[in-house]
Protein backbone atom coordinates (compact mmCIF):
# COMPACT_ATOMS: atom_id res chain seq x y z
CA UNK A 1 0.00 0.00 0.00
CA UNK A 2 1.33 3.41 -1.03
CA UNK A 3 0.12 6.60 0.64
CA UNK A 4 0.93 9.77 -1.26
CA UNK A 5 -0.33 12.28 1.33
CA UNK A 6 -0.98 12.44 5.09
CA UNK A 7 -2.14 9.36 6.96
CA UNK A 8 -4.42 10.00 9.95
CA UNK A 9 -5.14 7.16 12.35
CA UNK A 10 -7.80 7.88 14.99
CA UNK A 11 -7.15 4.70 16.98
CA UNK A 12 -4.04 2.56 17.55
CA UNK A 13 -1.58 1.86 14.76
CA UNK A 14 0.10 -1.53 15.18
CA UNK A 15 3.23 -2.26 13.15
CA UNK A 16 4.71 -5.73 13.48
CA UNK A 17 7.82 -4.86 11.47
CA UNK A 18 9.85 -1.66 11.05
CA UNK A 19 8.83 1.81 9.96
CA UNK A 20 11.21 2.71 7.14
CA UNK A 21 11.40 5.83 5.03
CA UNK A 22 12.84 9.31 4.71
CA UNK A 23 10.46 11.21 6.94
CA UNK A 24 11.84 14.45 8.33
CA UNK A 25 10.05 14.14 11.66
CA UNK A 26 8.32 11.59 13.87
CA UNK A 27 6.01 12.86 16.63
CA UNK A 28 5.06 10.44 19.39
CA UNK A 29 2.52 11.62 21.95
CA UNK A 30 -0.48 10.31 23.81
CA UNK A 31 -2.98 12.86 22.53
CA UNK A 32 -1.55 13.99 19.20
CA UNK A 33 -0.20 17.24 20.63
CA UNK A 34 3.58 17.55 20.13
CA UNK A 35 3.94 19.88 23.11
CA UNK A 36 1.71 17.77 25.38
CA UNK A 37 3.19 16.93 28.78
CA UNK A 38 1.09 13.76 28.83
CA UNK A 39 2.58 12.44 25.62
CA UNK A 40 5.17 9.69 25.67
CA UNK A 41 5.93 6.02 25.35
CA UNK A 42 5.05 3.78 28.27
CA UNK A 43 7.17 0.84 27.17
CA UNK A 44 10.47 0.51 25.34
CA UNK A 45 11.16 2.72 22.33
CA UNK A 46 14.05 1.93 20.01
CA UNK A 47 15.04 4.59 17.48
CA UNK A 48 17.68 4.04 14.81
CA UNK A 49 18.49 7.14 12.78
CA UNK A 50 21.64 7.38 10.68
CA UNK A 51 21.45 11.19 10.54
CA UNK A 52 20.65 11.64 14.24
CA UNK A 53 17.65 12.10 16.49
CA UNK A 54 16.71 15.70 17.33
CA UNK A 55 14.44 17.20 19.95
CA UNK A 56 13.59 20.84 20.65
CA UNK A 57 11.93 20.06 23.96
CA UNK A 58 13.01 18.44 27.24
CA UNK A 59 13.82 14.74 27.37
CA UNK A 60 12.33 13.02 30.41
CA UNK A 61 13.06 9.29 30.67
CA UNK A 62 11.85 7.13 33.54
CA UNK A 63 13.66 4.03 32.32
CA UNK A 64 17.18 3.41 31.04
CA UNK A 65 18.67 5.61 28.32
CA UNK A 66 21.34 3.80 26.31
CA UNK A 67 22.99 5.83 23.54
CA UNK A 68 25.67 4.16 21.40
CA UNK A 69 26.66 7.32 19.56
CA UNK A 70 26.67 11.02 20.37
CA UNK A 71 23.85 12.51 22.45
CA UNK A 72 23.13 16.14 21.55
CA UNK A 73 20.12 17.68 23.31
CA UNK A 74 18.72 21.12 22.57
CA UNK A 75 16.66 20.99 25.75
CA UNK A 76 17.24 19.42 29.15
CA UNK A 77 18.17 15.81 29.87
CA UNK A 78 16.60 14.68 33.12
CA UNK A 79 17.53 11.29 34.56
CA UNK A 80 15.48 10.12 37.53
CA UNK A 81 17.23 9.07 40.74
CA UNK A 82 18.37 5.45 40.64
CA UNK A 83 18.09 5.25 36.84
CA UNK A 84 21.12 4.68 34.62
CA UNK A 85 22.07 6.78 31.60
CA UNK A 86 24.64 4.81 29.58
CA UNK A 87 26.43 6.53 26.69
CA UNK A 88 28.74 4.59 24.41
CA UNK A 89 29.95 7.75 22.70
CA UNK A 90 30.44 11.39 23.71
CA UNK A 91 28.13 13.57 25.81
CA UNK A 92 28.46 17.22 24.72
CA UNK A 93 27.12 19.74 27.24
CA UNK A 94 26.81 23.45 26.36
CA UNK A 95 25.27 24.29 29.73
CA UNK A 96 26.11 22.71 33.08
CA UNK A 97 25.42 19.59 35.11
CA UNK A 98 23.00 20.40 37.93
CA UNK A 99 23.84 18.35 41.01
CA UNK A 100 21.18 15.86 42.01
CA UNK A 101 23.41 13.12 43.40
CA UNK A 102 27.09 12.23 43.37
CA UNK A 103 29.07 11.98 40.15
CA UNK A 104 31.39 9.00 40.52
CA UNK A 105 33.12 6.32 38.42
CA UNK A 106 31.87 2.76 38.31
CA UNK A 107 34.92 1.58 40.30
CA UNK A 108 37.86 3.04 42.24
CA UNK A 109 40.62 4.45 40.01
CA UNK A 110 38.57 3.45 36.95
CA UNK A 111 38.43 6.83 35.19
CA UNK A 112 40.27 10.15 35.08
CA UNK A 113 38.89 13.69 35.13
CA UNK A 114 40.82 15.13 32.19
CA UNK A 115 44.22 13.83 31.05
CA UNK A 116 47.65 15.07 29.97
CA UNK A 117 46.30 16.20 26.59
CA UNK A 118 43.00 17.72 27.74
CA UNK A 119 43.28 19.61 31.02
CA UNK A 120 40.49 21.34 32.92
CA UNK A 121 40.99 25.10 32.96
CA UNK A 122 40.26 25.53 36.69
CA UNK A 123 38.91 23.51 39.59
CA UNK A 124 36.74 25.21 42.24
CA UNK A 125 35.99 23.02 45.26
CA UNK A 126 35.81 23.34 49.04
CA UNK A 127 37.27 19.93 49.90
CA UNK A 128 39.66 17.63 48.07
CA UNK A 129 40.07 14.04 49.23
CA UNK A 130 43.01 11.90 48.16
CA UNK A 131 43.82 8.26 48.90
CA UNK A 132 45.93 9.13 51.97
CA UNK A 133 45.13 12.77 52.71
CA UNK A 134 42.62 15.57 52.23
CA UNK A 135 42.61 19.36 51.84
CA UNK A 136 39.94 21.77 53.07
CA UNK A 137 39.35 25.53 52.86
CA UNK A 138 37.97 27.63 55.72
CA UNK A 139 37.00 31.24 56.44
CA UNK A 140 36.21 32.48 59.95
CA UNK A 141 35.53 35.89 61.51
CA UNK A 142 37.43 36.47 64.77
CA UNK A 143 37.23 39.09 67.52
CA UNK A 144 40.09 40.19 69.74
CA UNK A 145 39.89 40.76 73.48
CA UNK A 146 38.44 37.40 74.53
CA UNK A 147 40.05 34.66 76.58
CA UNK A 148 38.73 31.73 74.54
CA UNK A 149 40.04 31.04 71.06
CA UNK A 150 37.80 30.75 68.01
CA UNK A 151 37.70 27.24 66.56
CA UNK A 152 39.07 27.29 63.01
CA UNK A 153 38.24 23.68 62.18
CA UNK A 154 37.79 20.20 63.66
CA UNK A 155 38.66 16.74 62.36
CA UNK A 156 38.35 13.08 63.30
CA UNK A 157 41.49 11.94 65.09
CA UNK A 158 40.56 8.36 64.24
CA UNK A 159 40.86 9.10 60.54
CA UNK A 160 43.67 11.71 60.57
CA UNK A 161 46.80 12.02 62.72
CA UNK A 162 48.57 15.15 61.47
CA UNK A 163 48.14 18.19 59.28
CA UNK A 164 49.56 21.45 57.97
CA UNK A 165 47.69 24.75 58.29
CA UNK A 166 48.23 27.87 56.15
CA UNK A 167 46.25 30.98 57.17
CA UNK A 168 46.09 34.73 56.75
CA UNK A 169 44.46 37.32 58.98
CA UNK A 170 43.71 40.89 57.85
CA UNK A 171 42.75 43.52 60.42
CA UNK A 172 40.77 46.78 59.99
CA UNK A 173 44.00 48.73 59.31
CA UNK A 174 44.87 46.57 56.32
CA UNK A 175 47.69 44.67 58.00
CA UNK A 176 47.91 41.15 56.65
CA UNK A 177 49.68 38.43 58.61
CA UNK A 178 50.21 34.95 57.19
CA UNK A 179 51.44 31.93 59.11
CA UNK A 180 51.96 28.18 58.83
CA UNK A 181 51.41 25.57 61.52
CA UNK A 182 51.72 21.85 62.12
CA UNK A 183 49.32 19.83 64.24
CA UNK A 184 49.70 16.25 65.41
CA UNK A 185 47.47 13.95 67.46
CA UNK A 186 47.33 10.32 68.53
CA UNK A 187 43.64 10.39 69.43
CA UNK A 188 44.47 9.76 73.09
CA UNK A 189 44.74 13.31 74.44
CA UNK A 190 48.24 14.08 73.22
CA UNK A 191 47.50 16.64 70.51
CA UNK A 192 50.09 19.37 69.83
CA UNK A 193 50.38 22.38 67.53
CA UNK A 194 53.44 24.42 66.58
CA UNK A 195 53.78 27.57 64.46
CA UNK A 196 56.92 27.52 62.33
CA UNK A 197 56.62 30.50 59.98
CA UNK A 198 55.02 33.98 60.06
CA UNK A 199 55.20 37.01 57.75
CA UNK A 200 53.30 40.32 57.73
CA UNK A 201 52.80 43.23 55.32
CA UNK A 202 52.94 45.72 58.19
CA UNK A 203 52.34 45.39 61.90
CA UNK A 204 52.25 41.69 62.73
CA UNK A 205 48.97 40.50 64.23
CA UNK A 206 49.42 38.33 67.30
CA UNK A 207 47.96 34.84 67.09
CA UNK A 208 47.77 32.24 69.85
CA UNK A 209 47.00 28.76 68.55
CA UNK A 210 45.65 25.88 70.62
CA UNK A 211 44.65 22.29 69.93
CA UNK A 212 42.40 20.09 72.04
CA UNK A 213 40.73 16.70 71.88
CA UNK A 214 37.24 15.65 72.87
CA UNK A 215 36.62 11.99 72.21
CA UNK A 216 37.28 11.26 68.56
CA UNK A 217 37.34 14.96 67.57
CA UNK A 218 40.39 17.23 67.54
CA UNK A 219 39.77 21.01 67.49
CA UNK A 220 42.22 23.69 66.31
CA UNK A 221 41.51 27.19 67.64
CA UNK A 222 43.10 30.65 67.44
CA UNK A 223 43.00 33.67 69.79
CA UNK A 224 43.76 36.80 67.70
CA UNK A 225 45.40 40.05 68.72
CA UNK A 226 43.15 41.97 66.31
CA UNK A 227 39.65 41.43 64.96
CA UNK A 228 39.30 40.44 61.34
CA UNK A 229 38.72 37.49 59.04
CA UNK A 230 40.89 34.41 59.01
CA UNK A 231 41.12 32.60 55.67
CA UNK A 232 43.19 29.59 54.77
CA UNK A 233 43.36 25.88 54.24
CA UNK A 234 44.50 22.80 56.09
CA UNK A 235 45.89 19.54 54.73
CA UNK A 236 45.35 16.39 56.81
CA UNK A 237 47.18 13.08 56.56
CA UNK A 238 45.31 9.86 57.26
CA UNK A 239 46.25 7.51 60.05
C-alpha positions in Angstrom: 0.0 0.0 0.0 1.3 3.4 -1.0 0.1 6.6 0.6 0.9 9.8 -1.3 -0.3 12.3 1.3 -1.0 12.4 5.1 -2.1 9.4 7.0 -4.4 10.0 10.0 -5.1 7.2 12.3 -7.8 7.9 15.0 -7.2 4.7 17.0 -4.0 2.6 17.5 -1.6 1.9 14.8 0.1 -1.5 15.2 3.2 -2.3 13.2 4.7 -5.7 13.5 7.8 -4.9 11.5 9.8 -1.7 11.0 8.8 1.8 10.0 11.2 2.7 7.1 11.4 5.8 5.0 12.8 9.3 4.7 10.5 11.2 6.9 11.8 14.5 8.3 10.0 14.1 11.7 8.3 11.6 13.9 6.0 12.9 16.6 5.1 10.4 19.4 2.5 11.6 22.0 -0.5 10.3 23.8 -3.0 12.9 22.5 -1.6 14.0 19.2 -0.2 17.2 20.6 3.6 17.6 20.1 3.9 19.9 23.1 1.7 17.8 25.4 3.2 16.9 28.8 1.1 13.8 28.8 2.6 12.4 25.6 5.2 9.7 25.7 5.9 6.0 25.4 5.0 3.8 28.3 7.2 0.8 27.2 10.5 0.5 25.3 11.2 2.7 22.3 14.0 1.9 20.0 15.0 4.6 17.5 17.7 4.0 14.8 18.5 7.1 12.8 21.6 7.4 10.7 21.4 11.2 10.5 20.6 11.6 14.2 17.6 12.1 16.5 16.7 15.7 17.3 14.4 17.2 19.9 13.6 20.8 20.7 11.9 20.1 24.0 13.0 18.4 27.2 13.8 14.7 27.4 12.3 13.0 30.4 13.1 9.3 30.7 11.9 7.1 33.5 13.7 4.0 32.3 17.2 3.4 31.0 18.7 5.6 28.3 21.3 3.8 26.3 23.0 5.8 23.5 25.7 4.2 21.4 26.7 7.3 19.6 26.7 11.0 20.4 23.8 12.5 22.5 23.1 16.1 21.6 20.1 17.7 23.3 18.7 21.1 22.6 16.7 21.0 25.7 17.2 19.4 29.2 18.2 15.8 29.9 16.6 14.7 33.1 17.5 11.3 34.6 15.5 10.1 37.5 17.2 9.1 40.7 18.4 5.4 40.6 18.1 5.2 36.8 21.1 4.7 34.6 22.1 6.8 31.6 24.6 4.8 29.6 26.4 6.5 26.7 28.7 4.6 24.4 30.0 7.8 22.7 30.4 11.4 23.7 28.1 13.6 25.8 28.5 17.2 24.7 27.1 19.7 27.2 26.8 23.4 26.4 25.3 24.3 29.7 26.1 22.7 33.1 25.4 19.6 35.1 23.0 20.4 37.9 23.8 18.3 41.0 21.2 15.9 42.0 23.4 13.1 43.4 27.1 12.2 43.4 29.1 12.0 40.1 31.4 9.0 40.5 33.1 6.3 38.4 31.9 2.8 38.3 34.9 1.6 40.3 37.9 3.0 42.2 40.6 4.4 40.0 38.6 3.4 37.0 38.4 6.8 35.2 40.3 10.2 35.1 38.9 13.7 35.1 40.8 15.1 32.2 44.2 13.8 31.1 47.6 15.1 30.0 46.3 16.2 26.6 43.0 17.7 27.7 43.3 19.6 31.0 40.5 21.3 32.9 41.0 25.1 33.0 40.3 25.5 36.7 38.9 23.5 39.6 36.7 25.2 42.2 36.0 23.0 45.3 35.8 23.3 49.0 37.3 19.9 49.9 39.7 17.6 48.1 40.1 14.0 49.2 43.0 11.9 48.2 43.8 8.3 48.9 45.9 9.1 52.0 45.1 12.8 52.7 42.6 15.6 52.2 42.6 19.4 51.8 39.9 21.8 53.1 39.4 25.5 52.9 38.0 27.6 55.7 37.0 31.2 56.4 36.2 32.5 59.9 35.5 35.9 61.5 37.4 36.5 64.8 37.2 39.1 67.5 40.1 40.2 69.7 39.9 40.8 73.5 38.4 37.4 74.5 40.0 34.7 76.6 38.7 31.7 74.5 40.0 31.0 71.1 37.8 30.8 68.0 37.7 27.2 66.6 39.1 27.3 63.0 38.2 23.7 62.2 37.8 20.2 63.7 38.7 16.7 62.4 38.3 13.1 63.3 41.5 11.9 65.1 40.6 8.4 64.2 40.9 9.1 60.5 43.7 11.7 60.6 46.8 12.0 62.7 48.6 15.1 61.5 48.1 18.2 59.3 49.6 21.5 58.0 47.7 24.7 58.3 48.2 27.9 56.2 46.2 31.0 57.2 46.1 34.7 56.8 44.5 37.3 59.0 43.7 40.9 57.9 42.8 43.5 60.4 40.8 46.8 60.0 44.0 48.7 59.3 44.9 46.6 56.3 47.7 44.7 58.0 47.9 41.2 56.6 49.7 38.4 58.6 50.2 35.0 57.2 51.4 31.9 59.1 52.0 28.2 58.8 51.4 25.6 61.5 51.7 21.9 62.1 49.3 19.8 64.2 49.7 16.3 65.4 47.5 14.0 67.5 47.3 10.3 68.5 43.6 10.4 69.4 44.5 9.8 73.1 44.7 13.3 74.4 48.2 14.1 73.2 47.5 16.6 70.5 50.1 19.4 69.8 50.4 22.4 67.5 53.4 24.4 66.6 53.8 27.6 64.5 56.9 27.5 62.3 56.6 30.5 60.0 55.0 34.0 60.1 55.2 37.0 57.8 53.3 40.3 57.7 52.8 43.2 55.3 52.9 45.7 58.2 52.3 45.4 61.9 52.2 41.7 62.7 49.0 40.5 64.2 49.4 38.3 67.3 48.0 34.8 67.1 47.8 32.2 69.8 47.0 28.8 68.5 45.6 25.9 70.6 44.7 22.3 69.9 42.4 20.1 72.0 40.7 16.7 71.9 37.2 15.7 72.9 36.6 12.0 72.2 37.3 11.3 68.6 37.3 15.0 67.6 40.4 17.2 67.5 39.8 21.0 67.5 42.2 23.7 66.3 41.5 27.2 67.6 43.1 30.7 67.4 43.0 33.7 69.8 43.8 36.8 67.7 45.4 40.0 68.7 43.1 42.0 66.3 39.7 41.4 65.0 39.3 40.4 61.3 38.7 37.5 59.0 40.9 34.4 59.0 41.1 32.6 55.7 43.2 29.6 54.8 43.4 25.9 54.2 44.5 22.8 56.1 45.9 19.5 54.7 45.4 16.4 56.8 47.2 13.1 56.6 45.3 9.9 57.3 46.3 7.5 60.0 
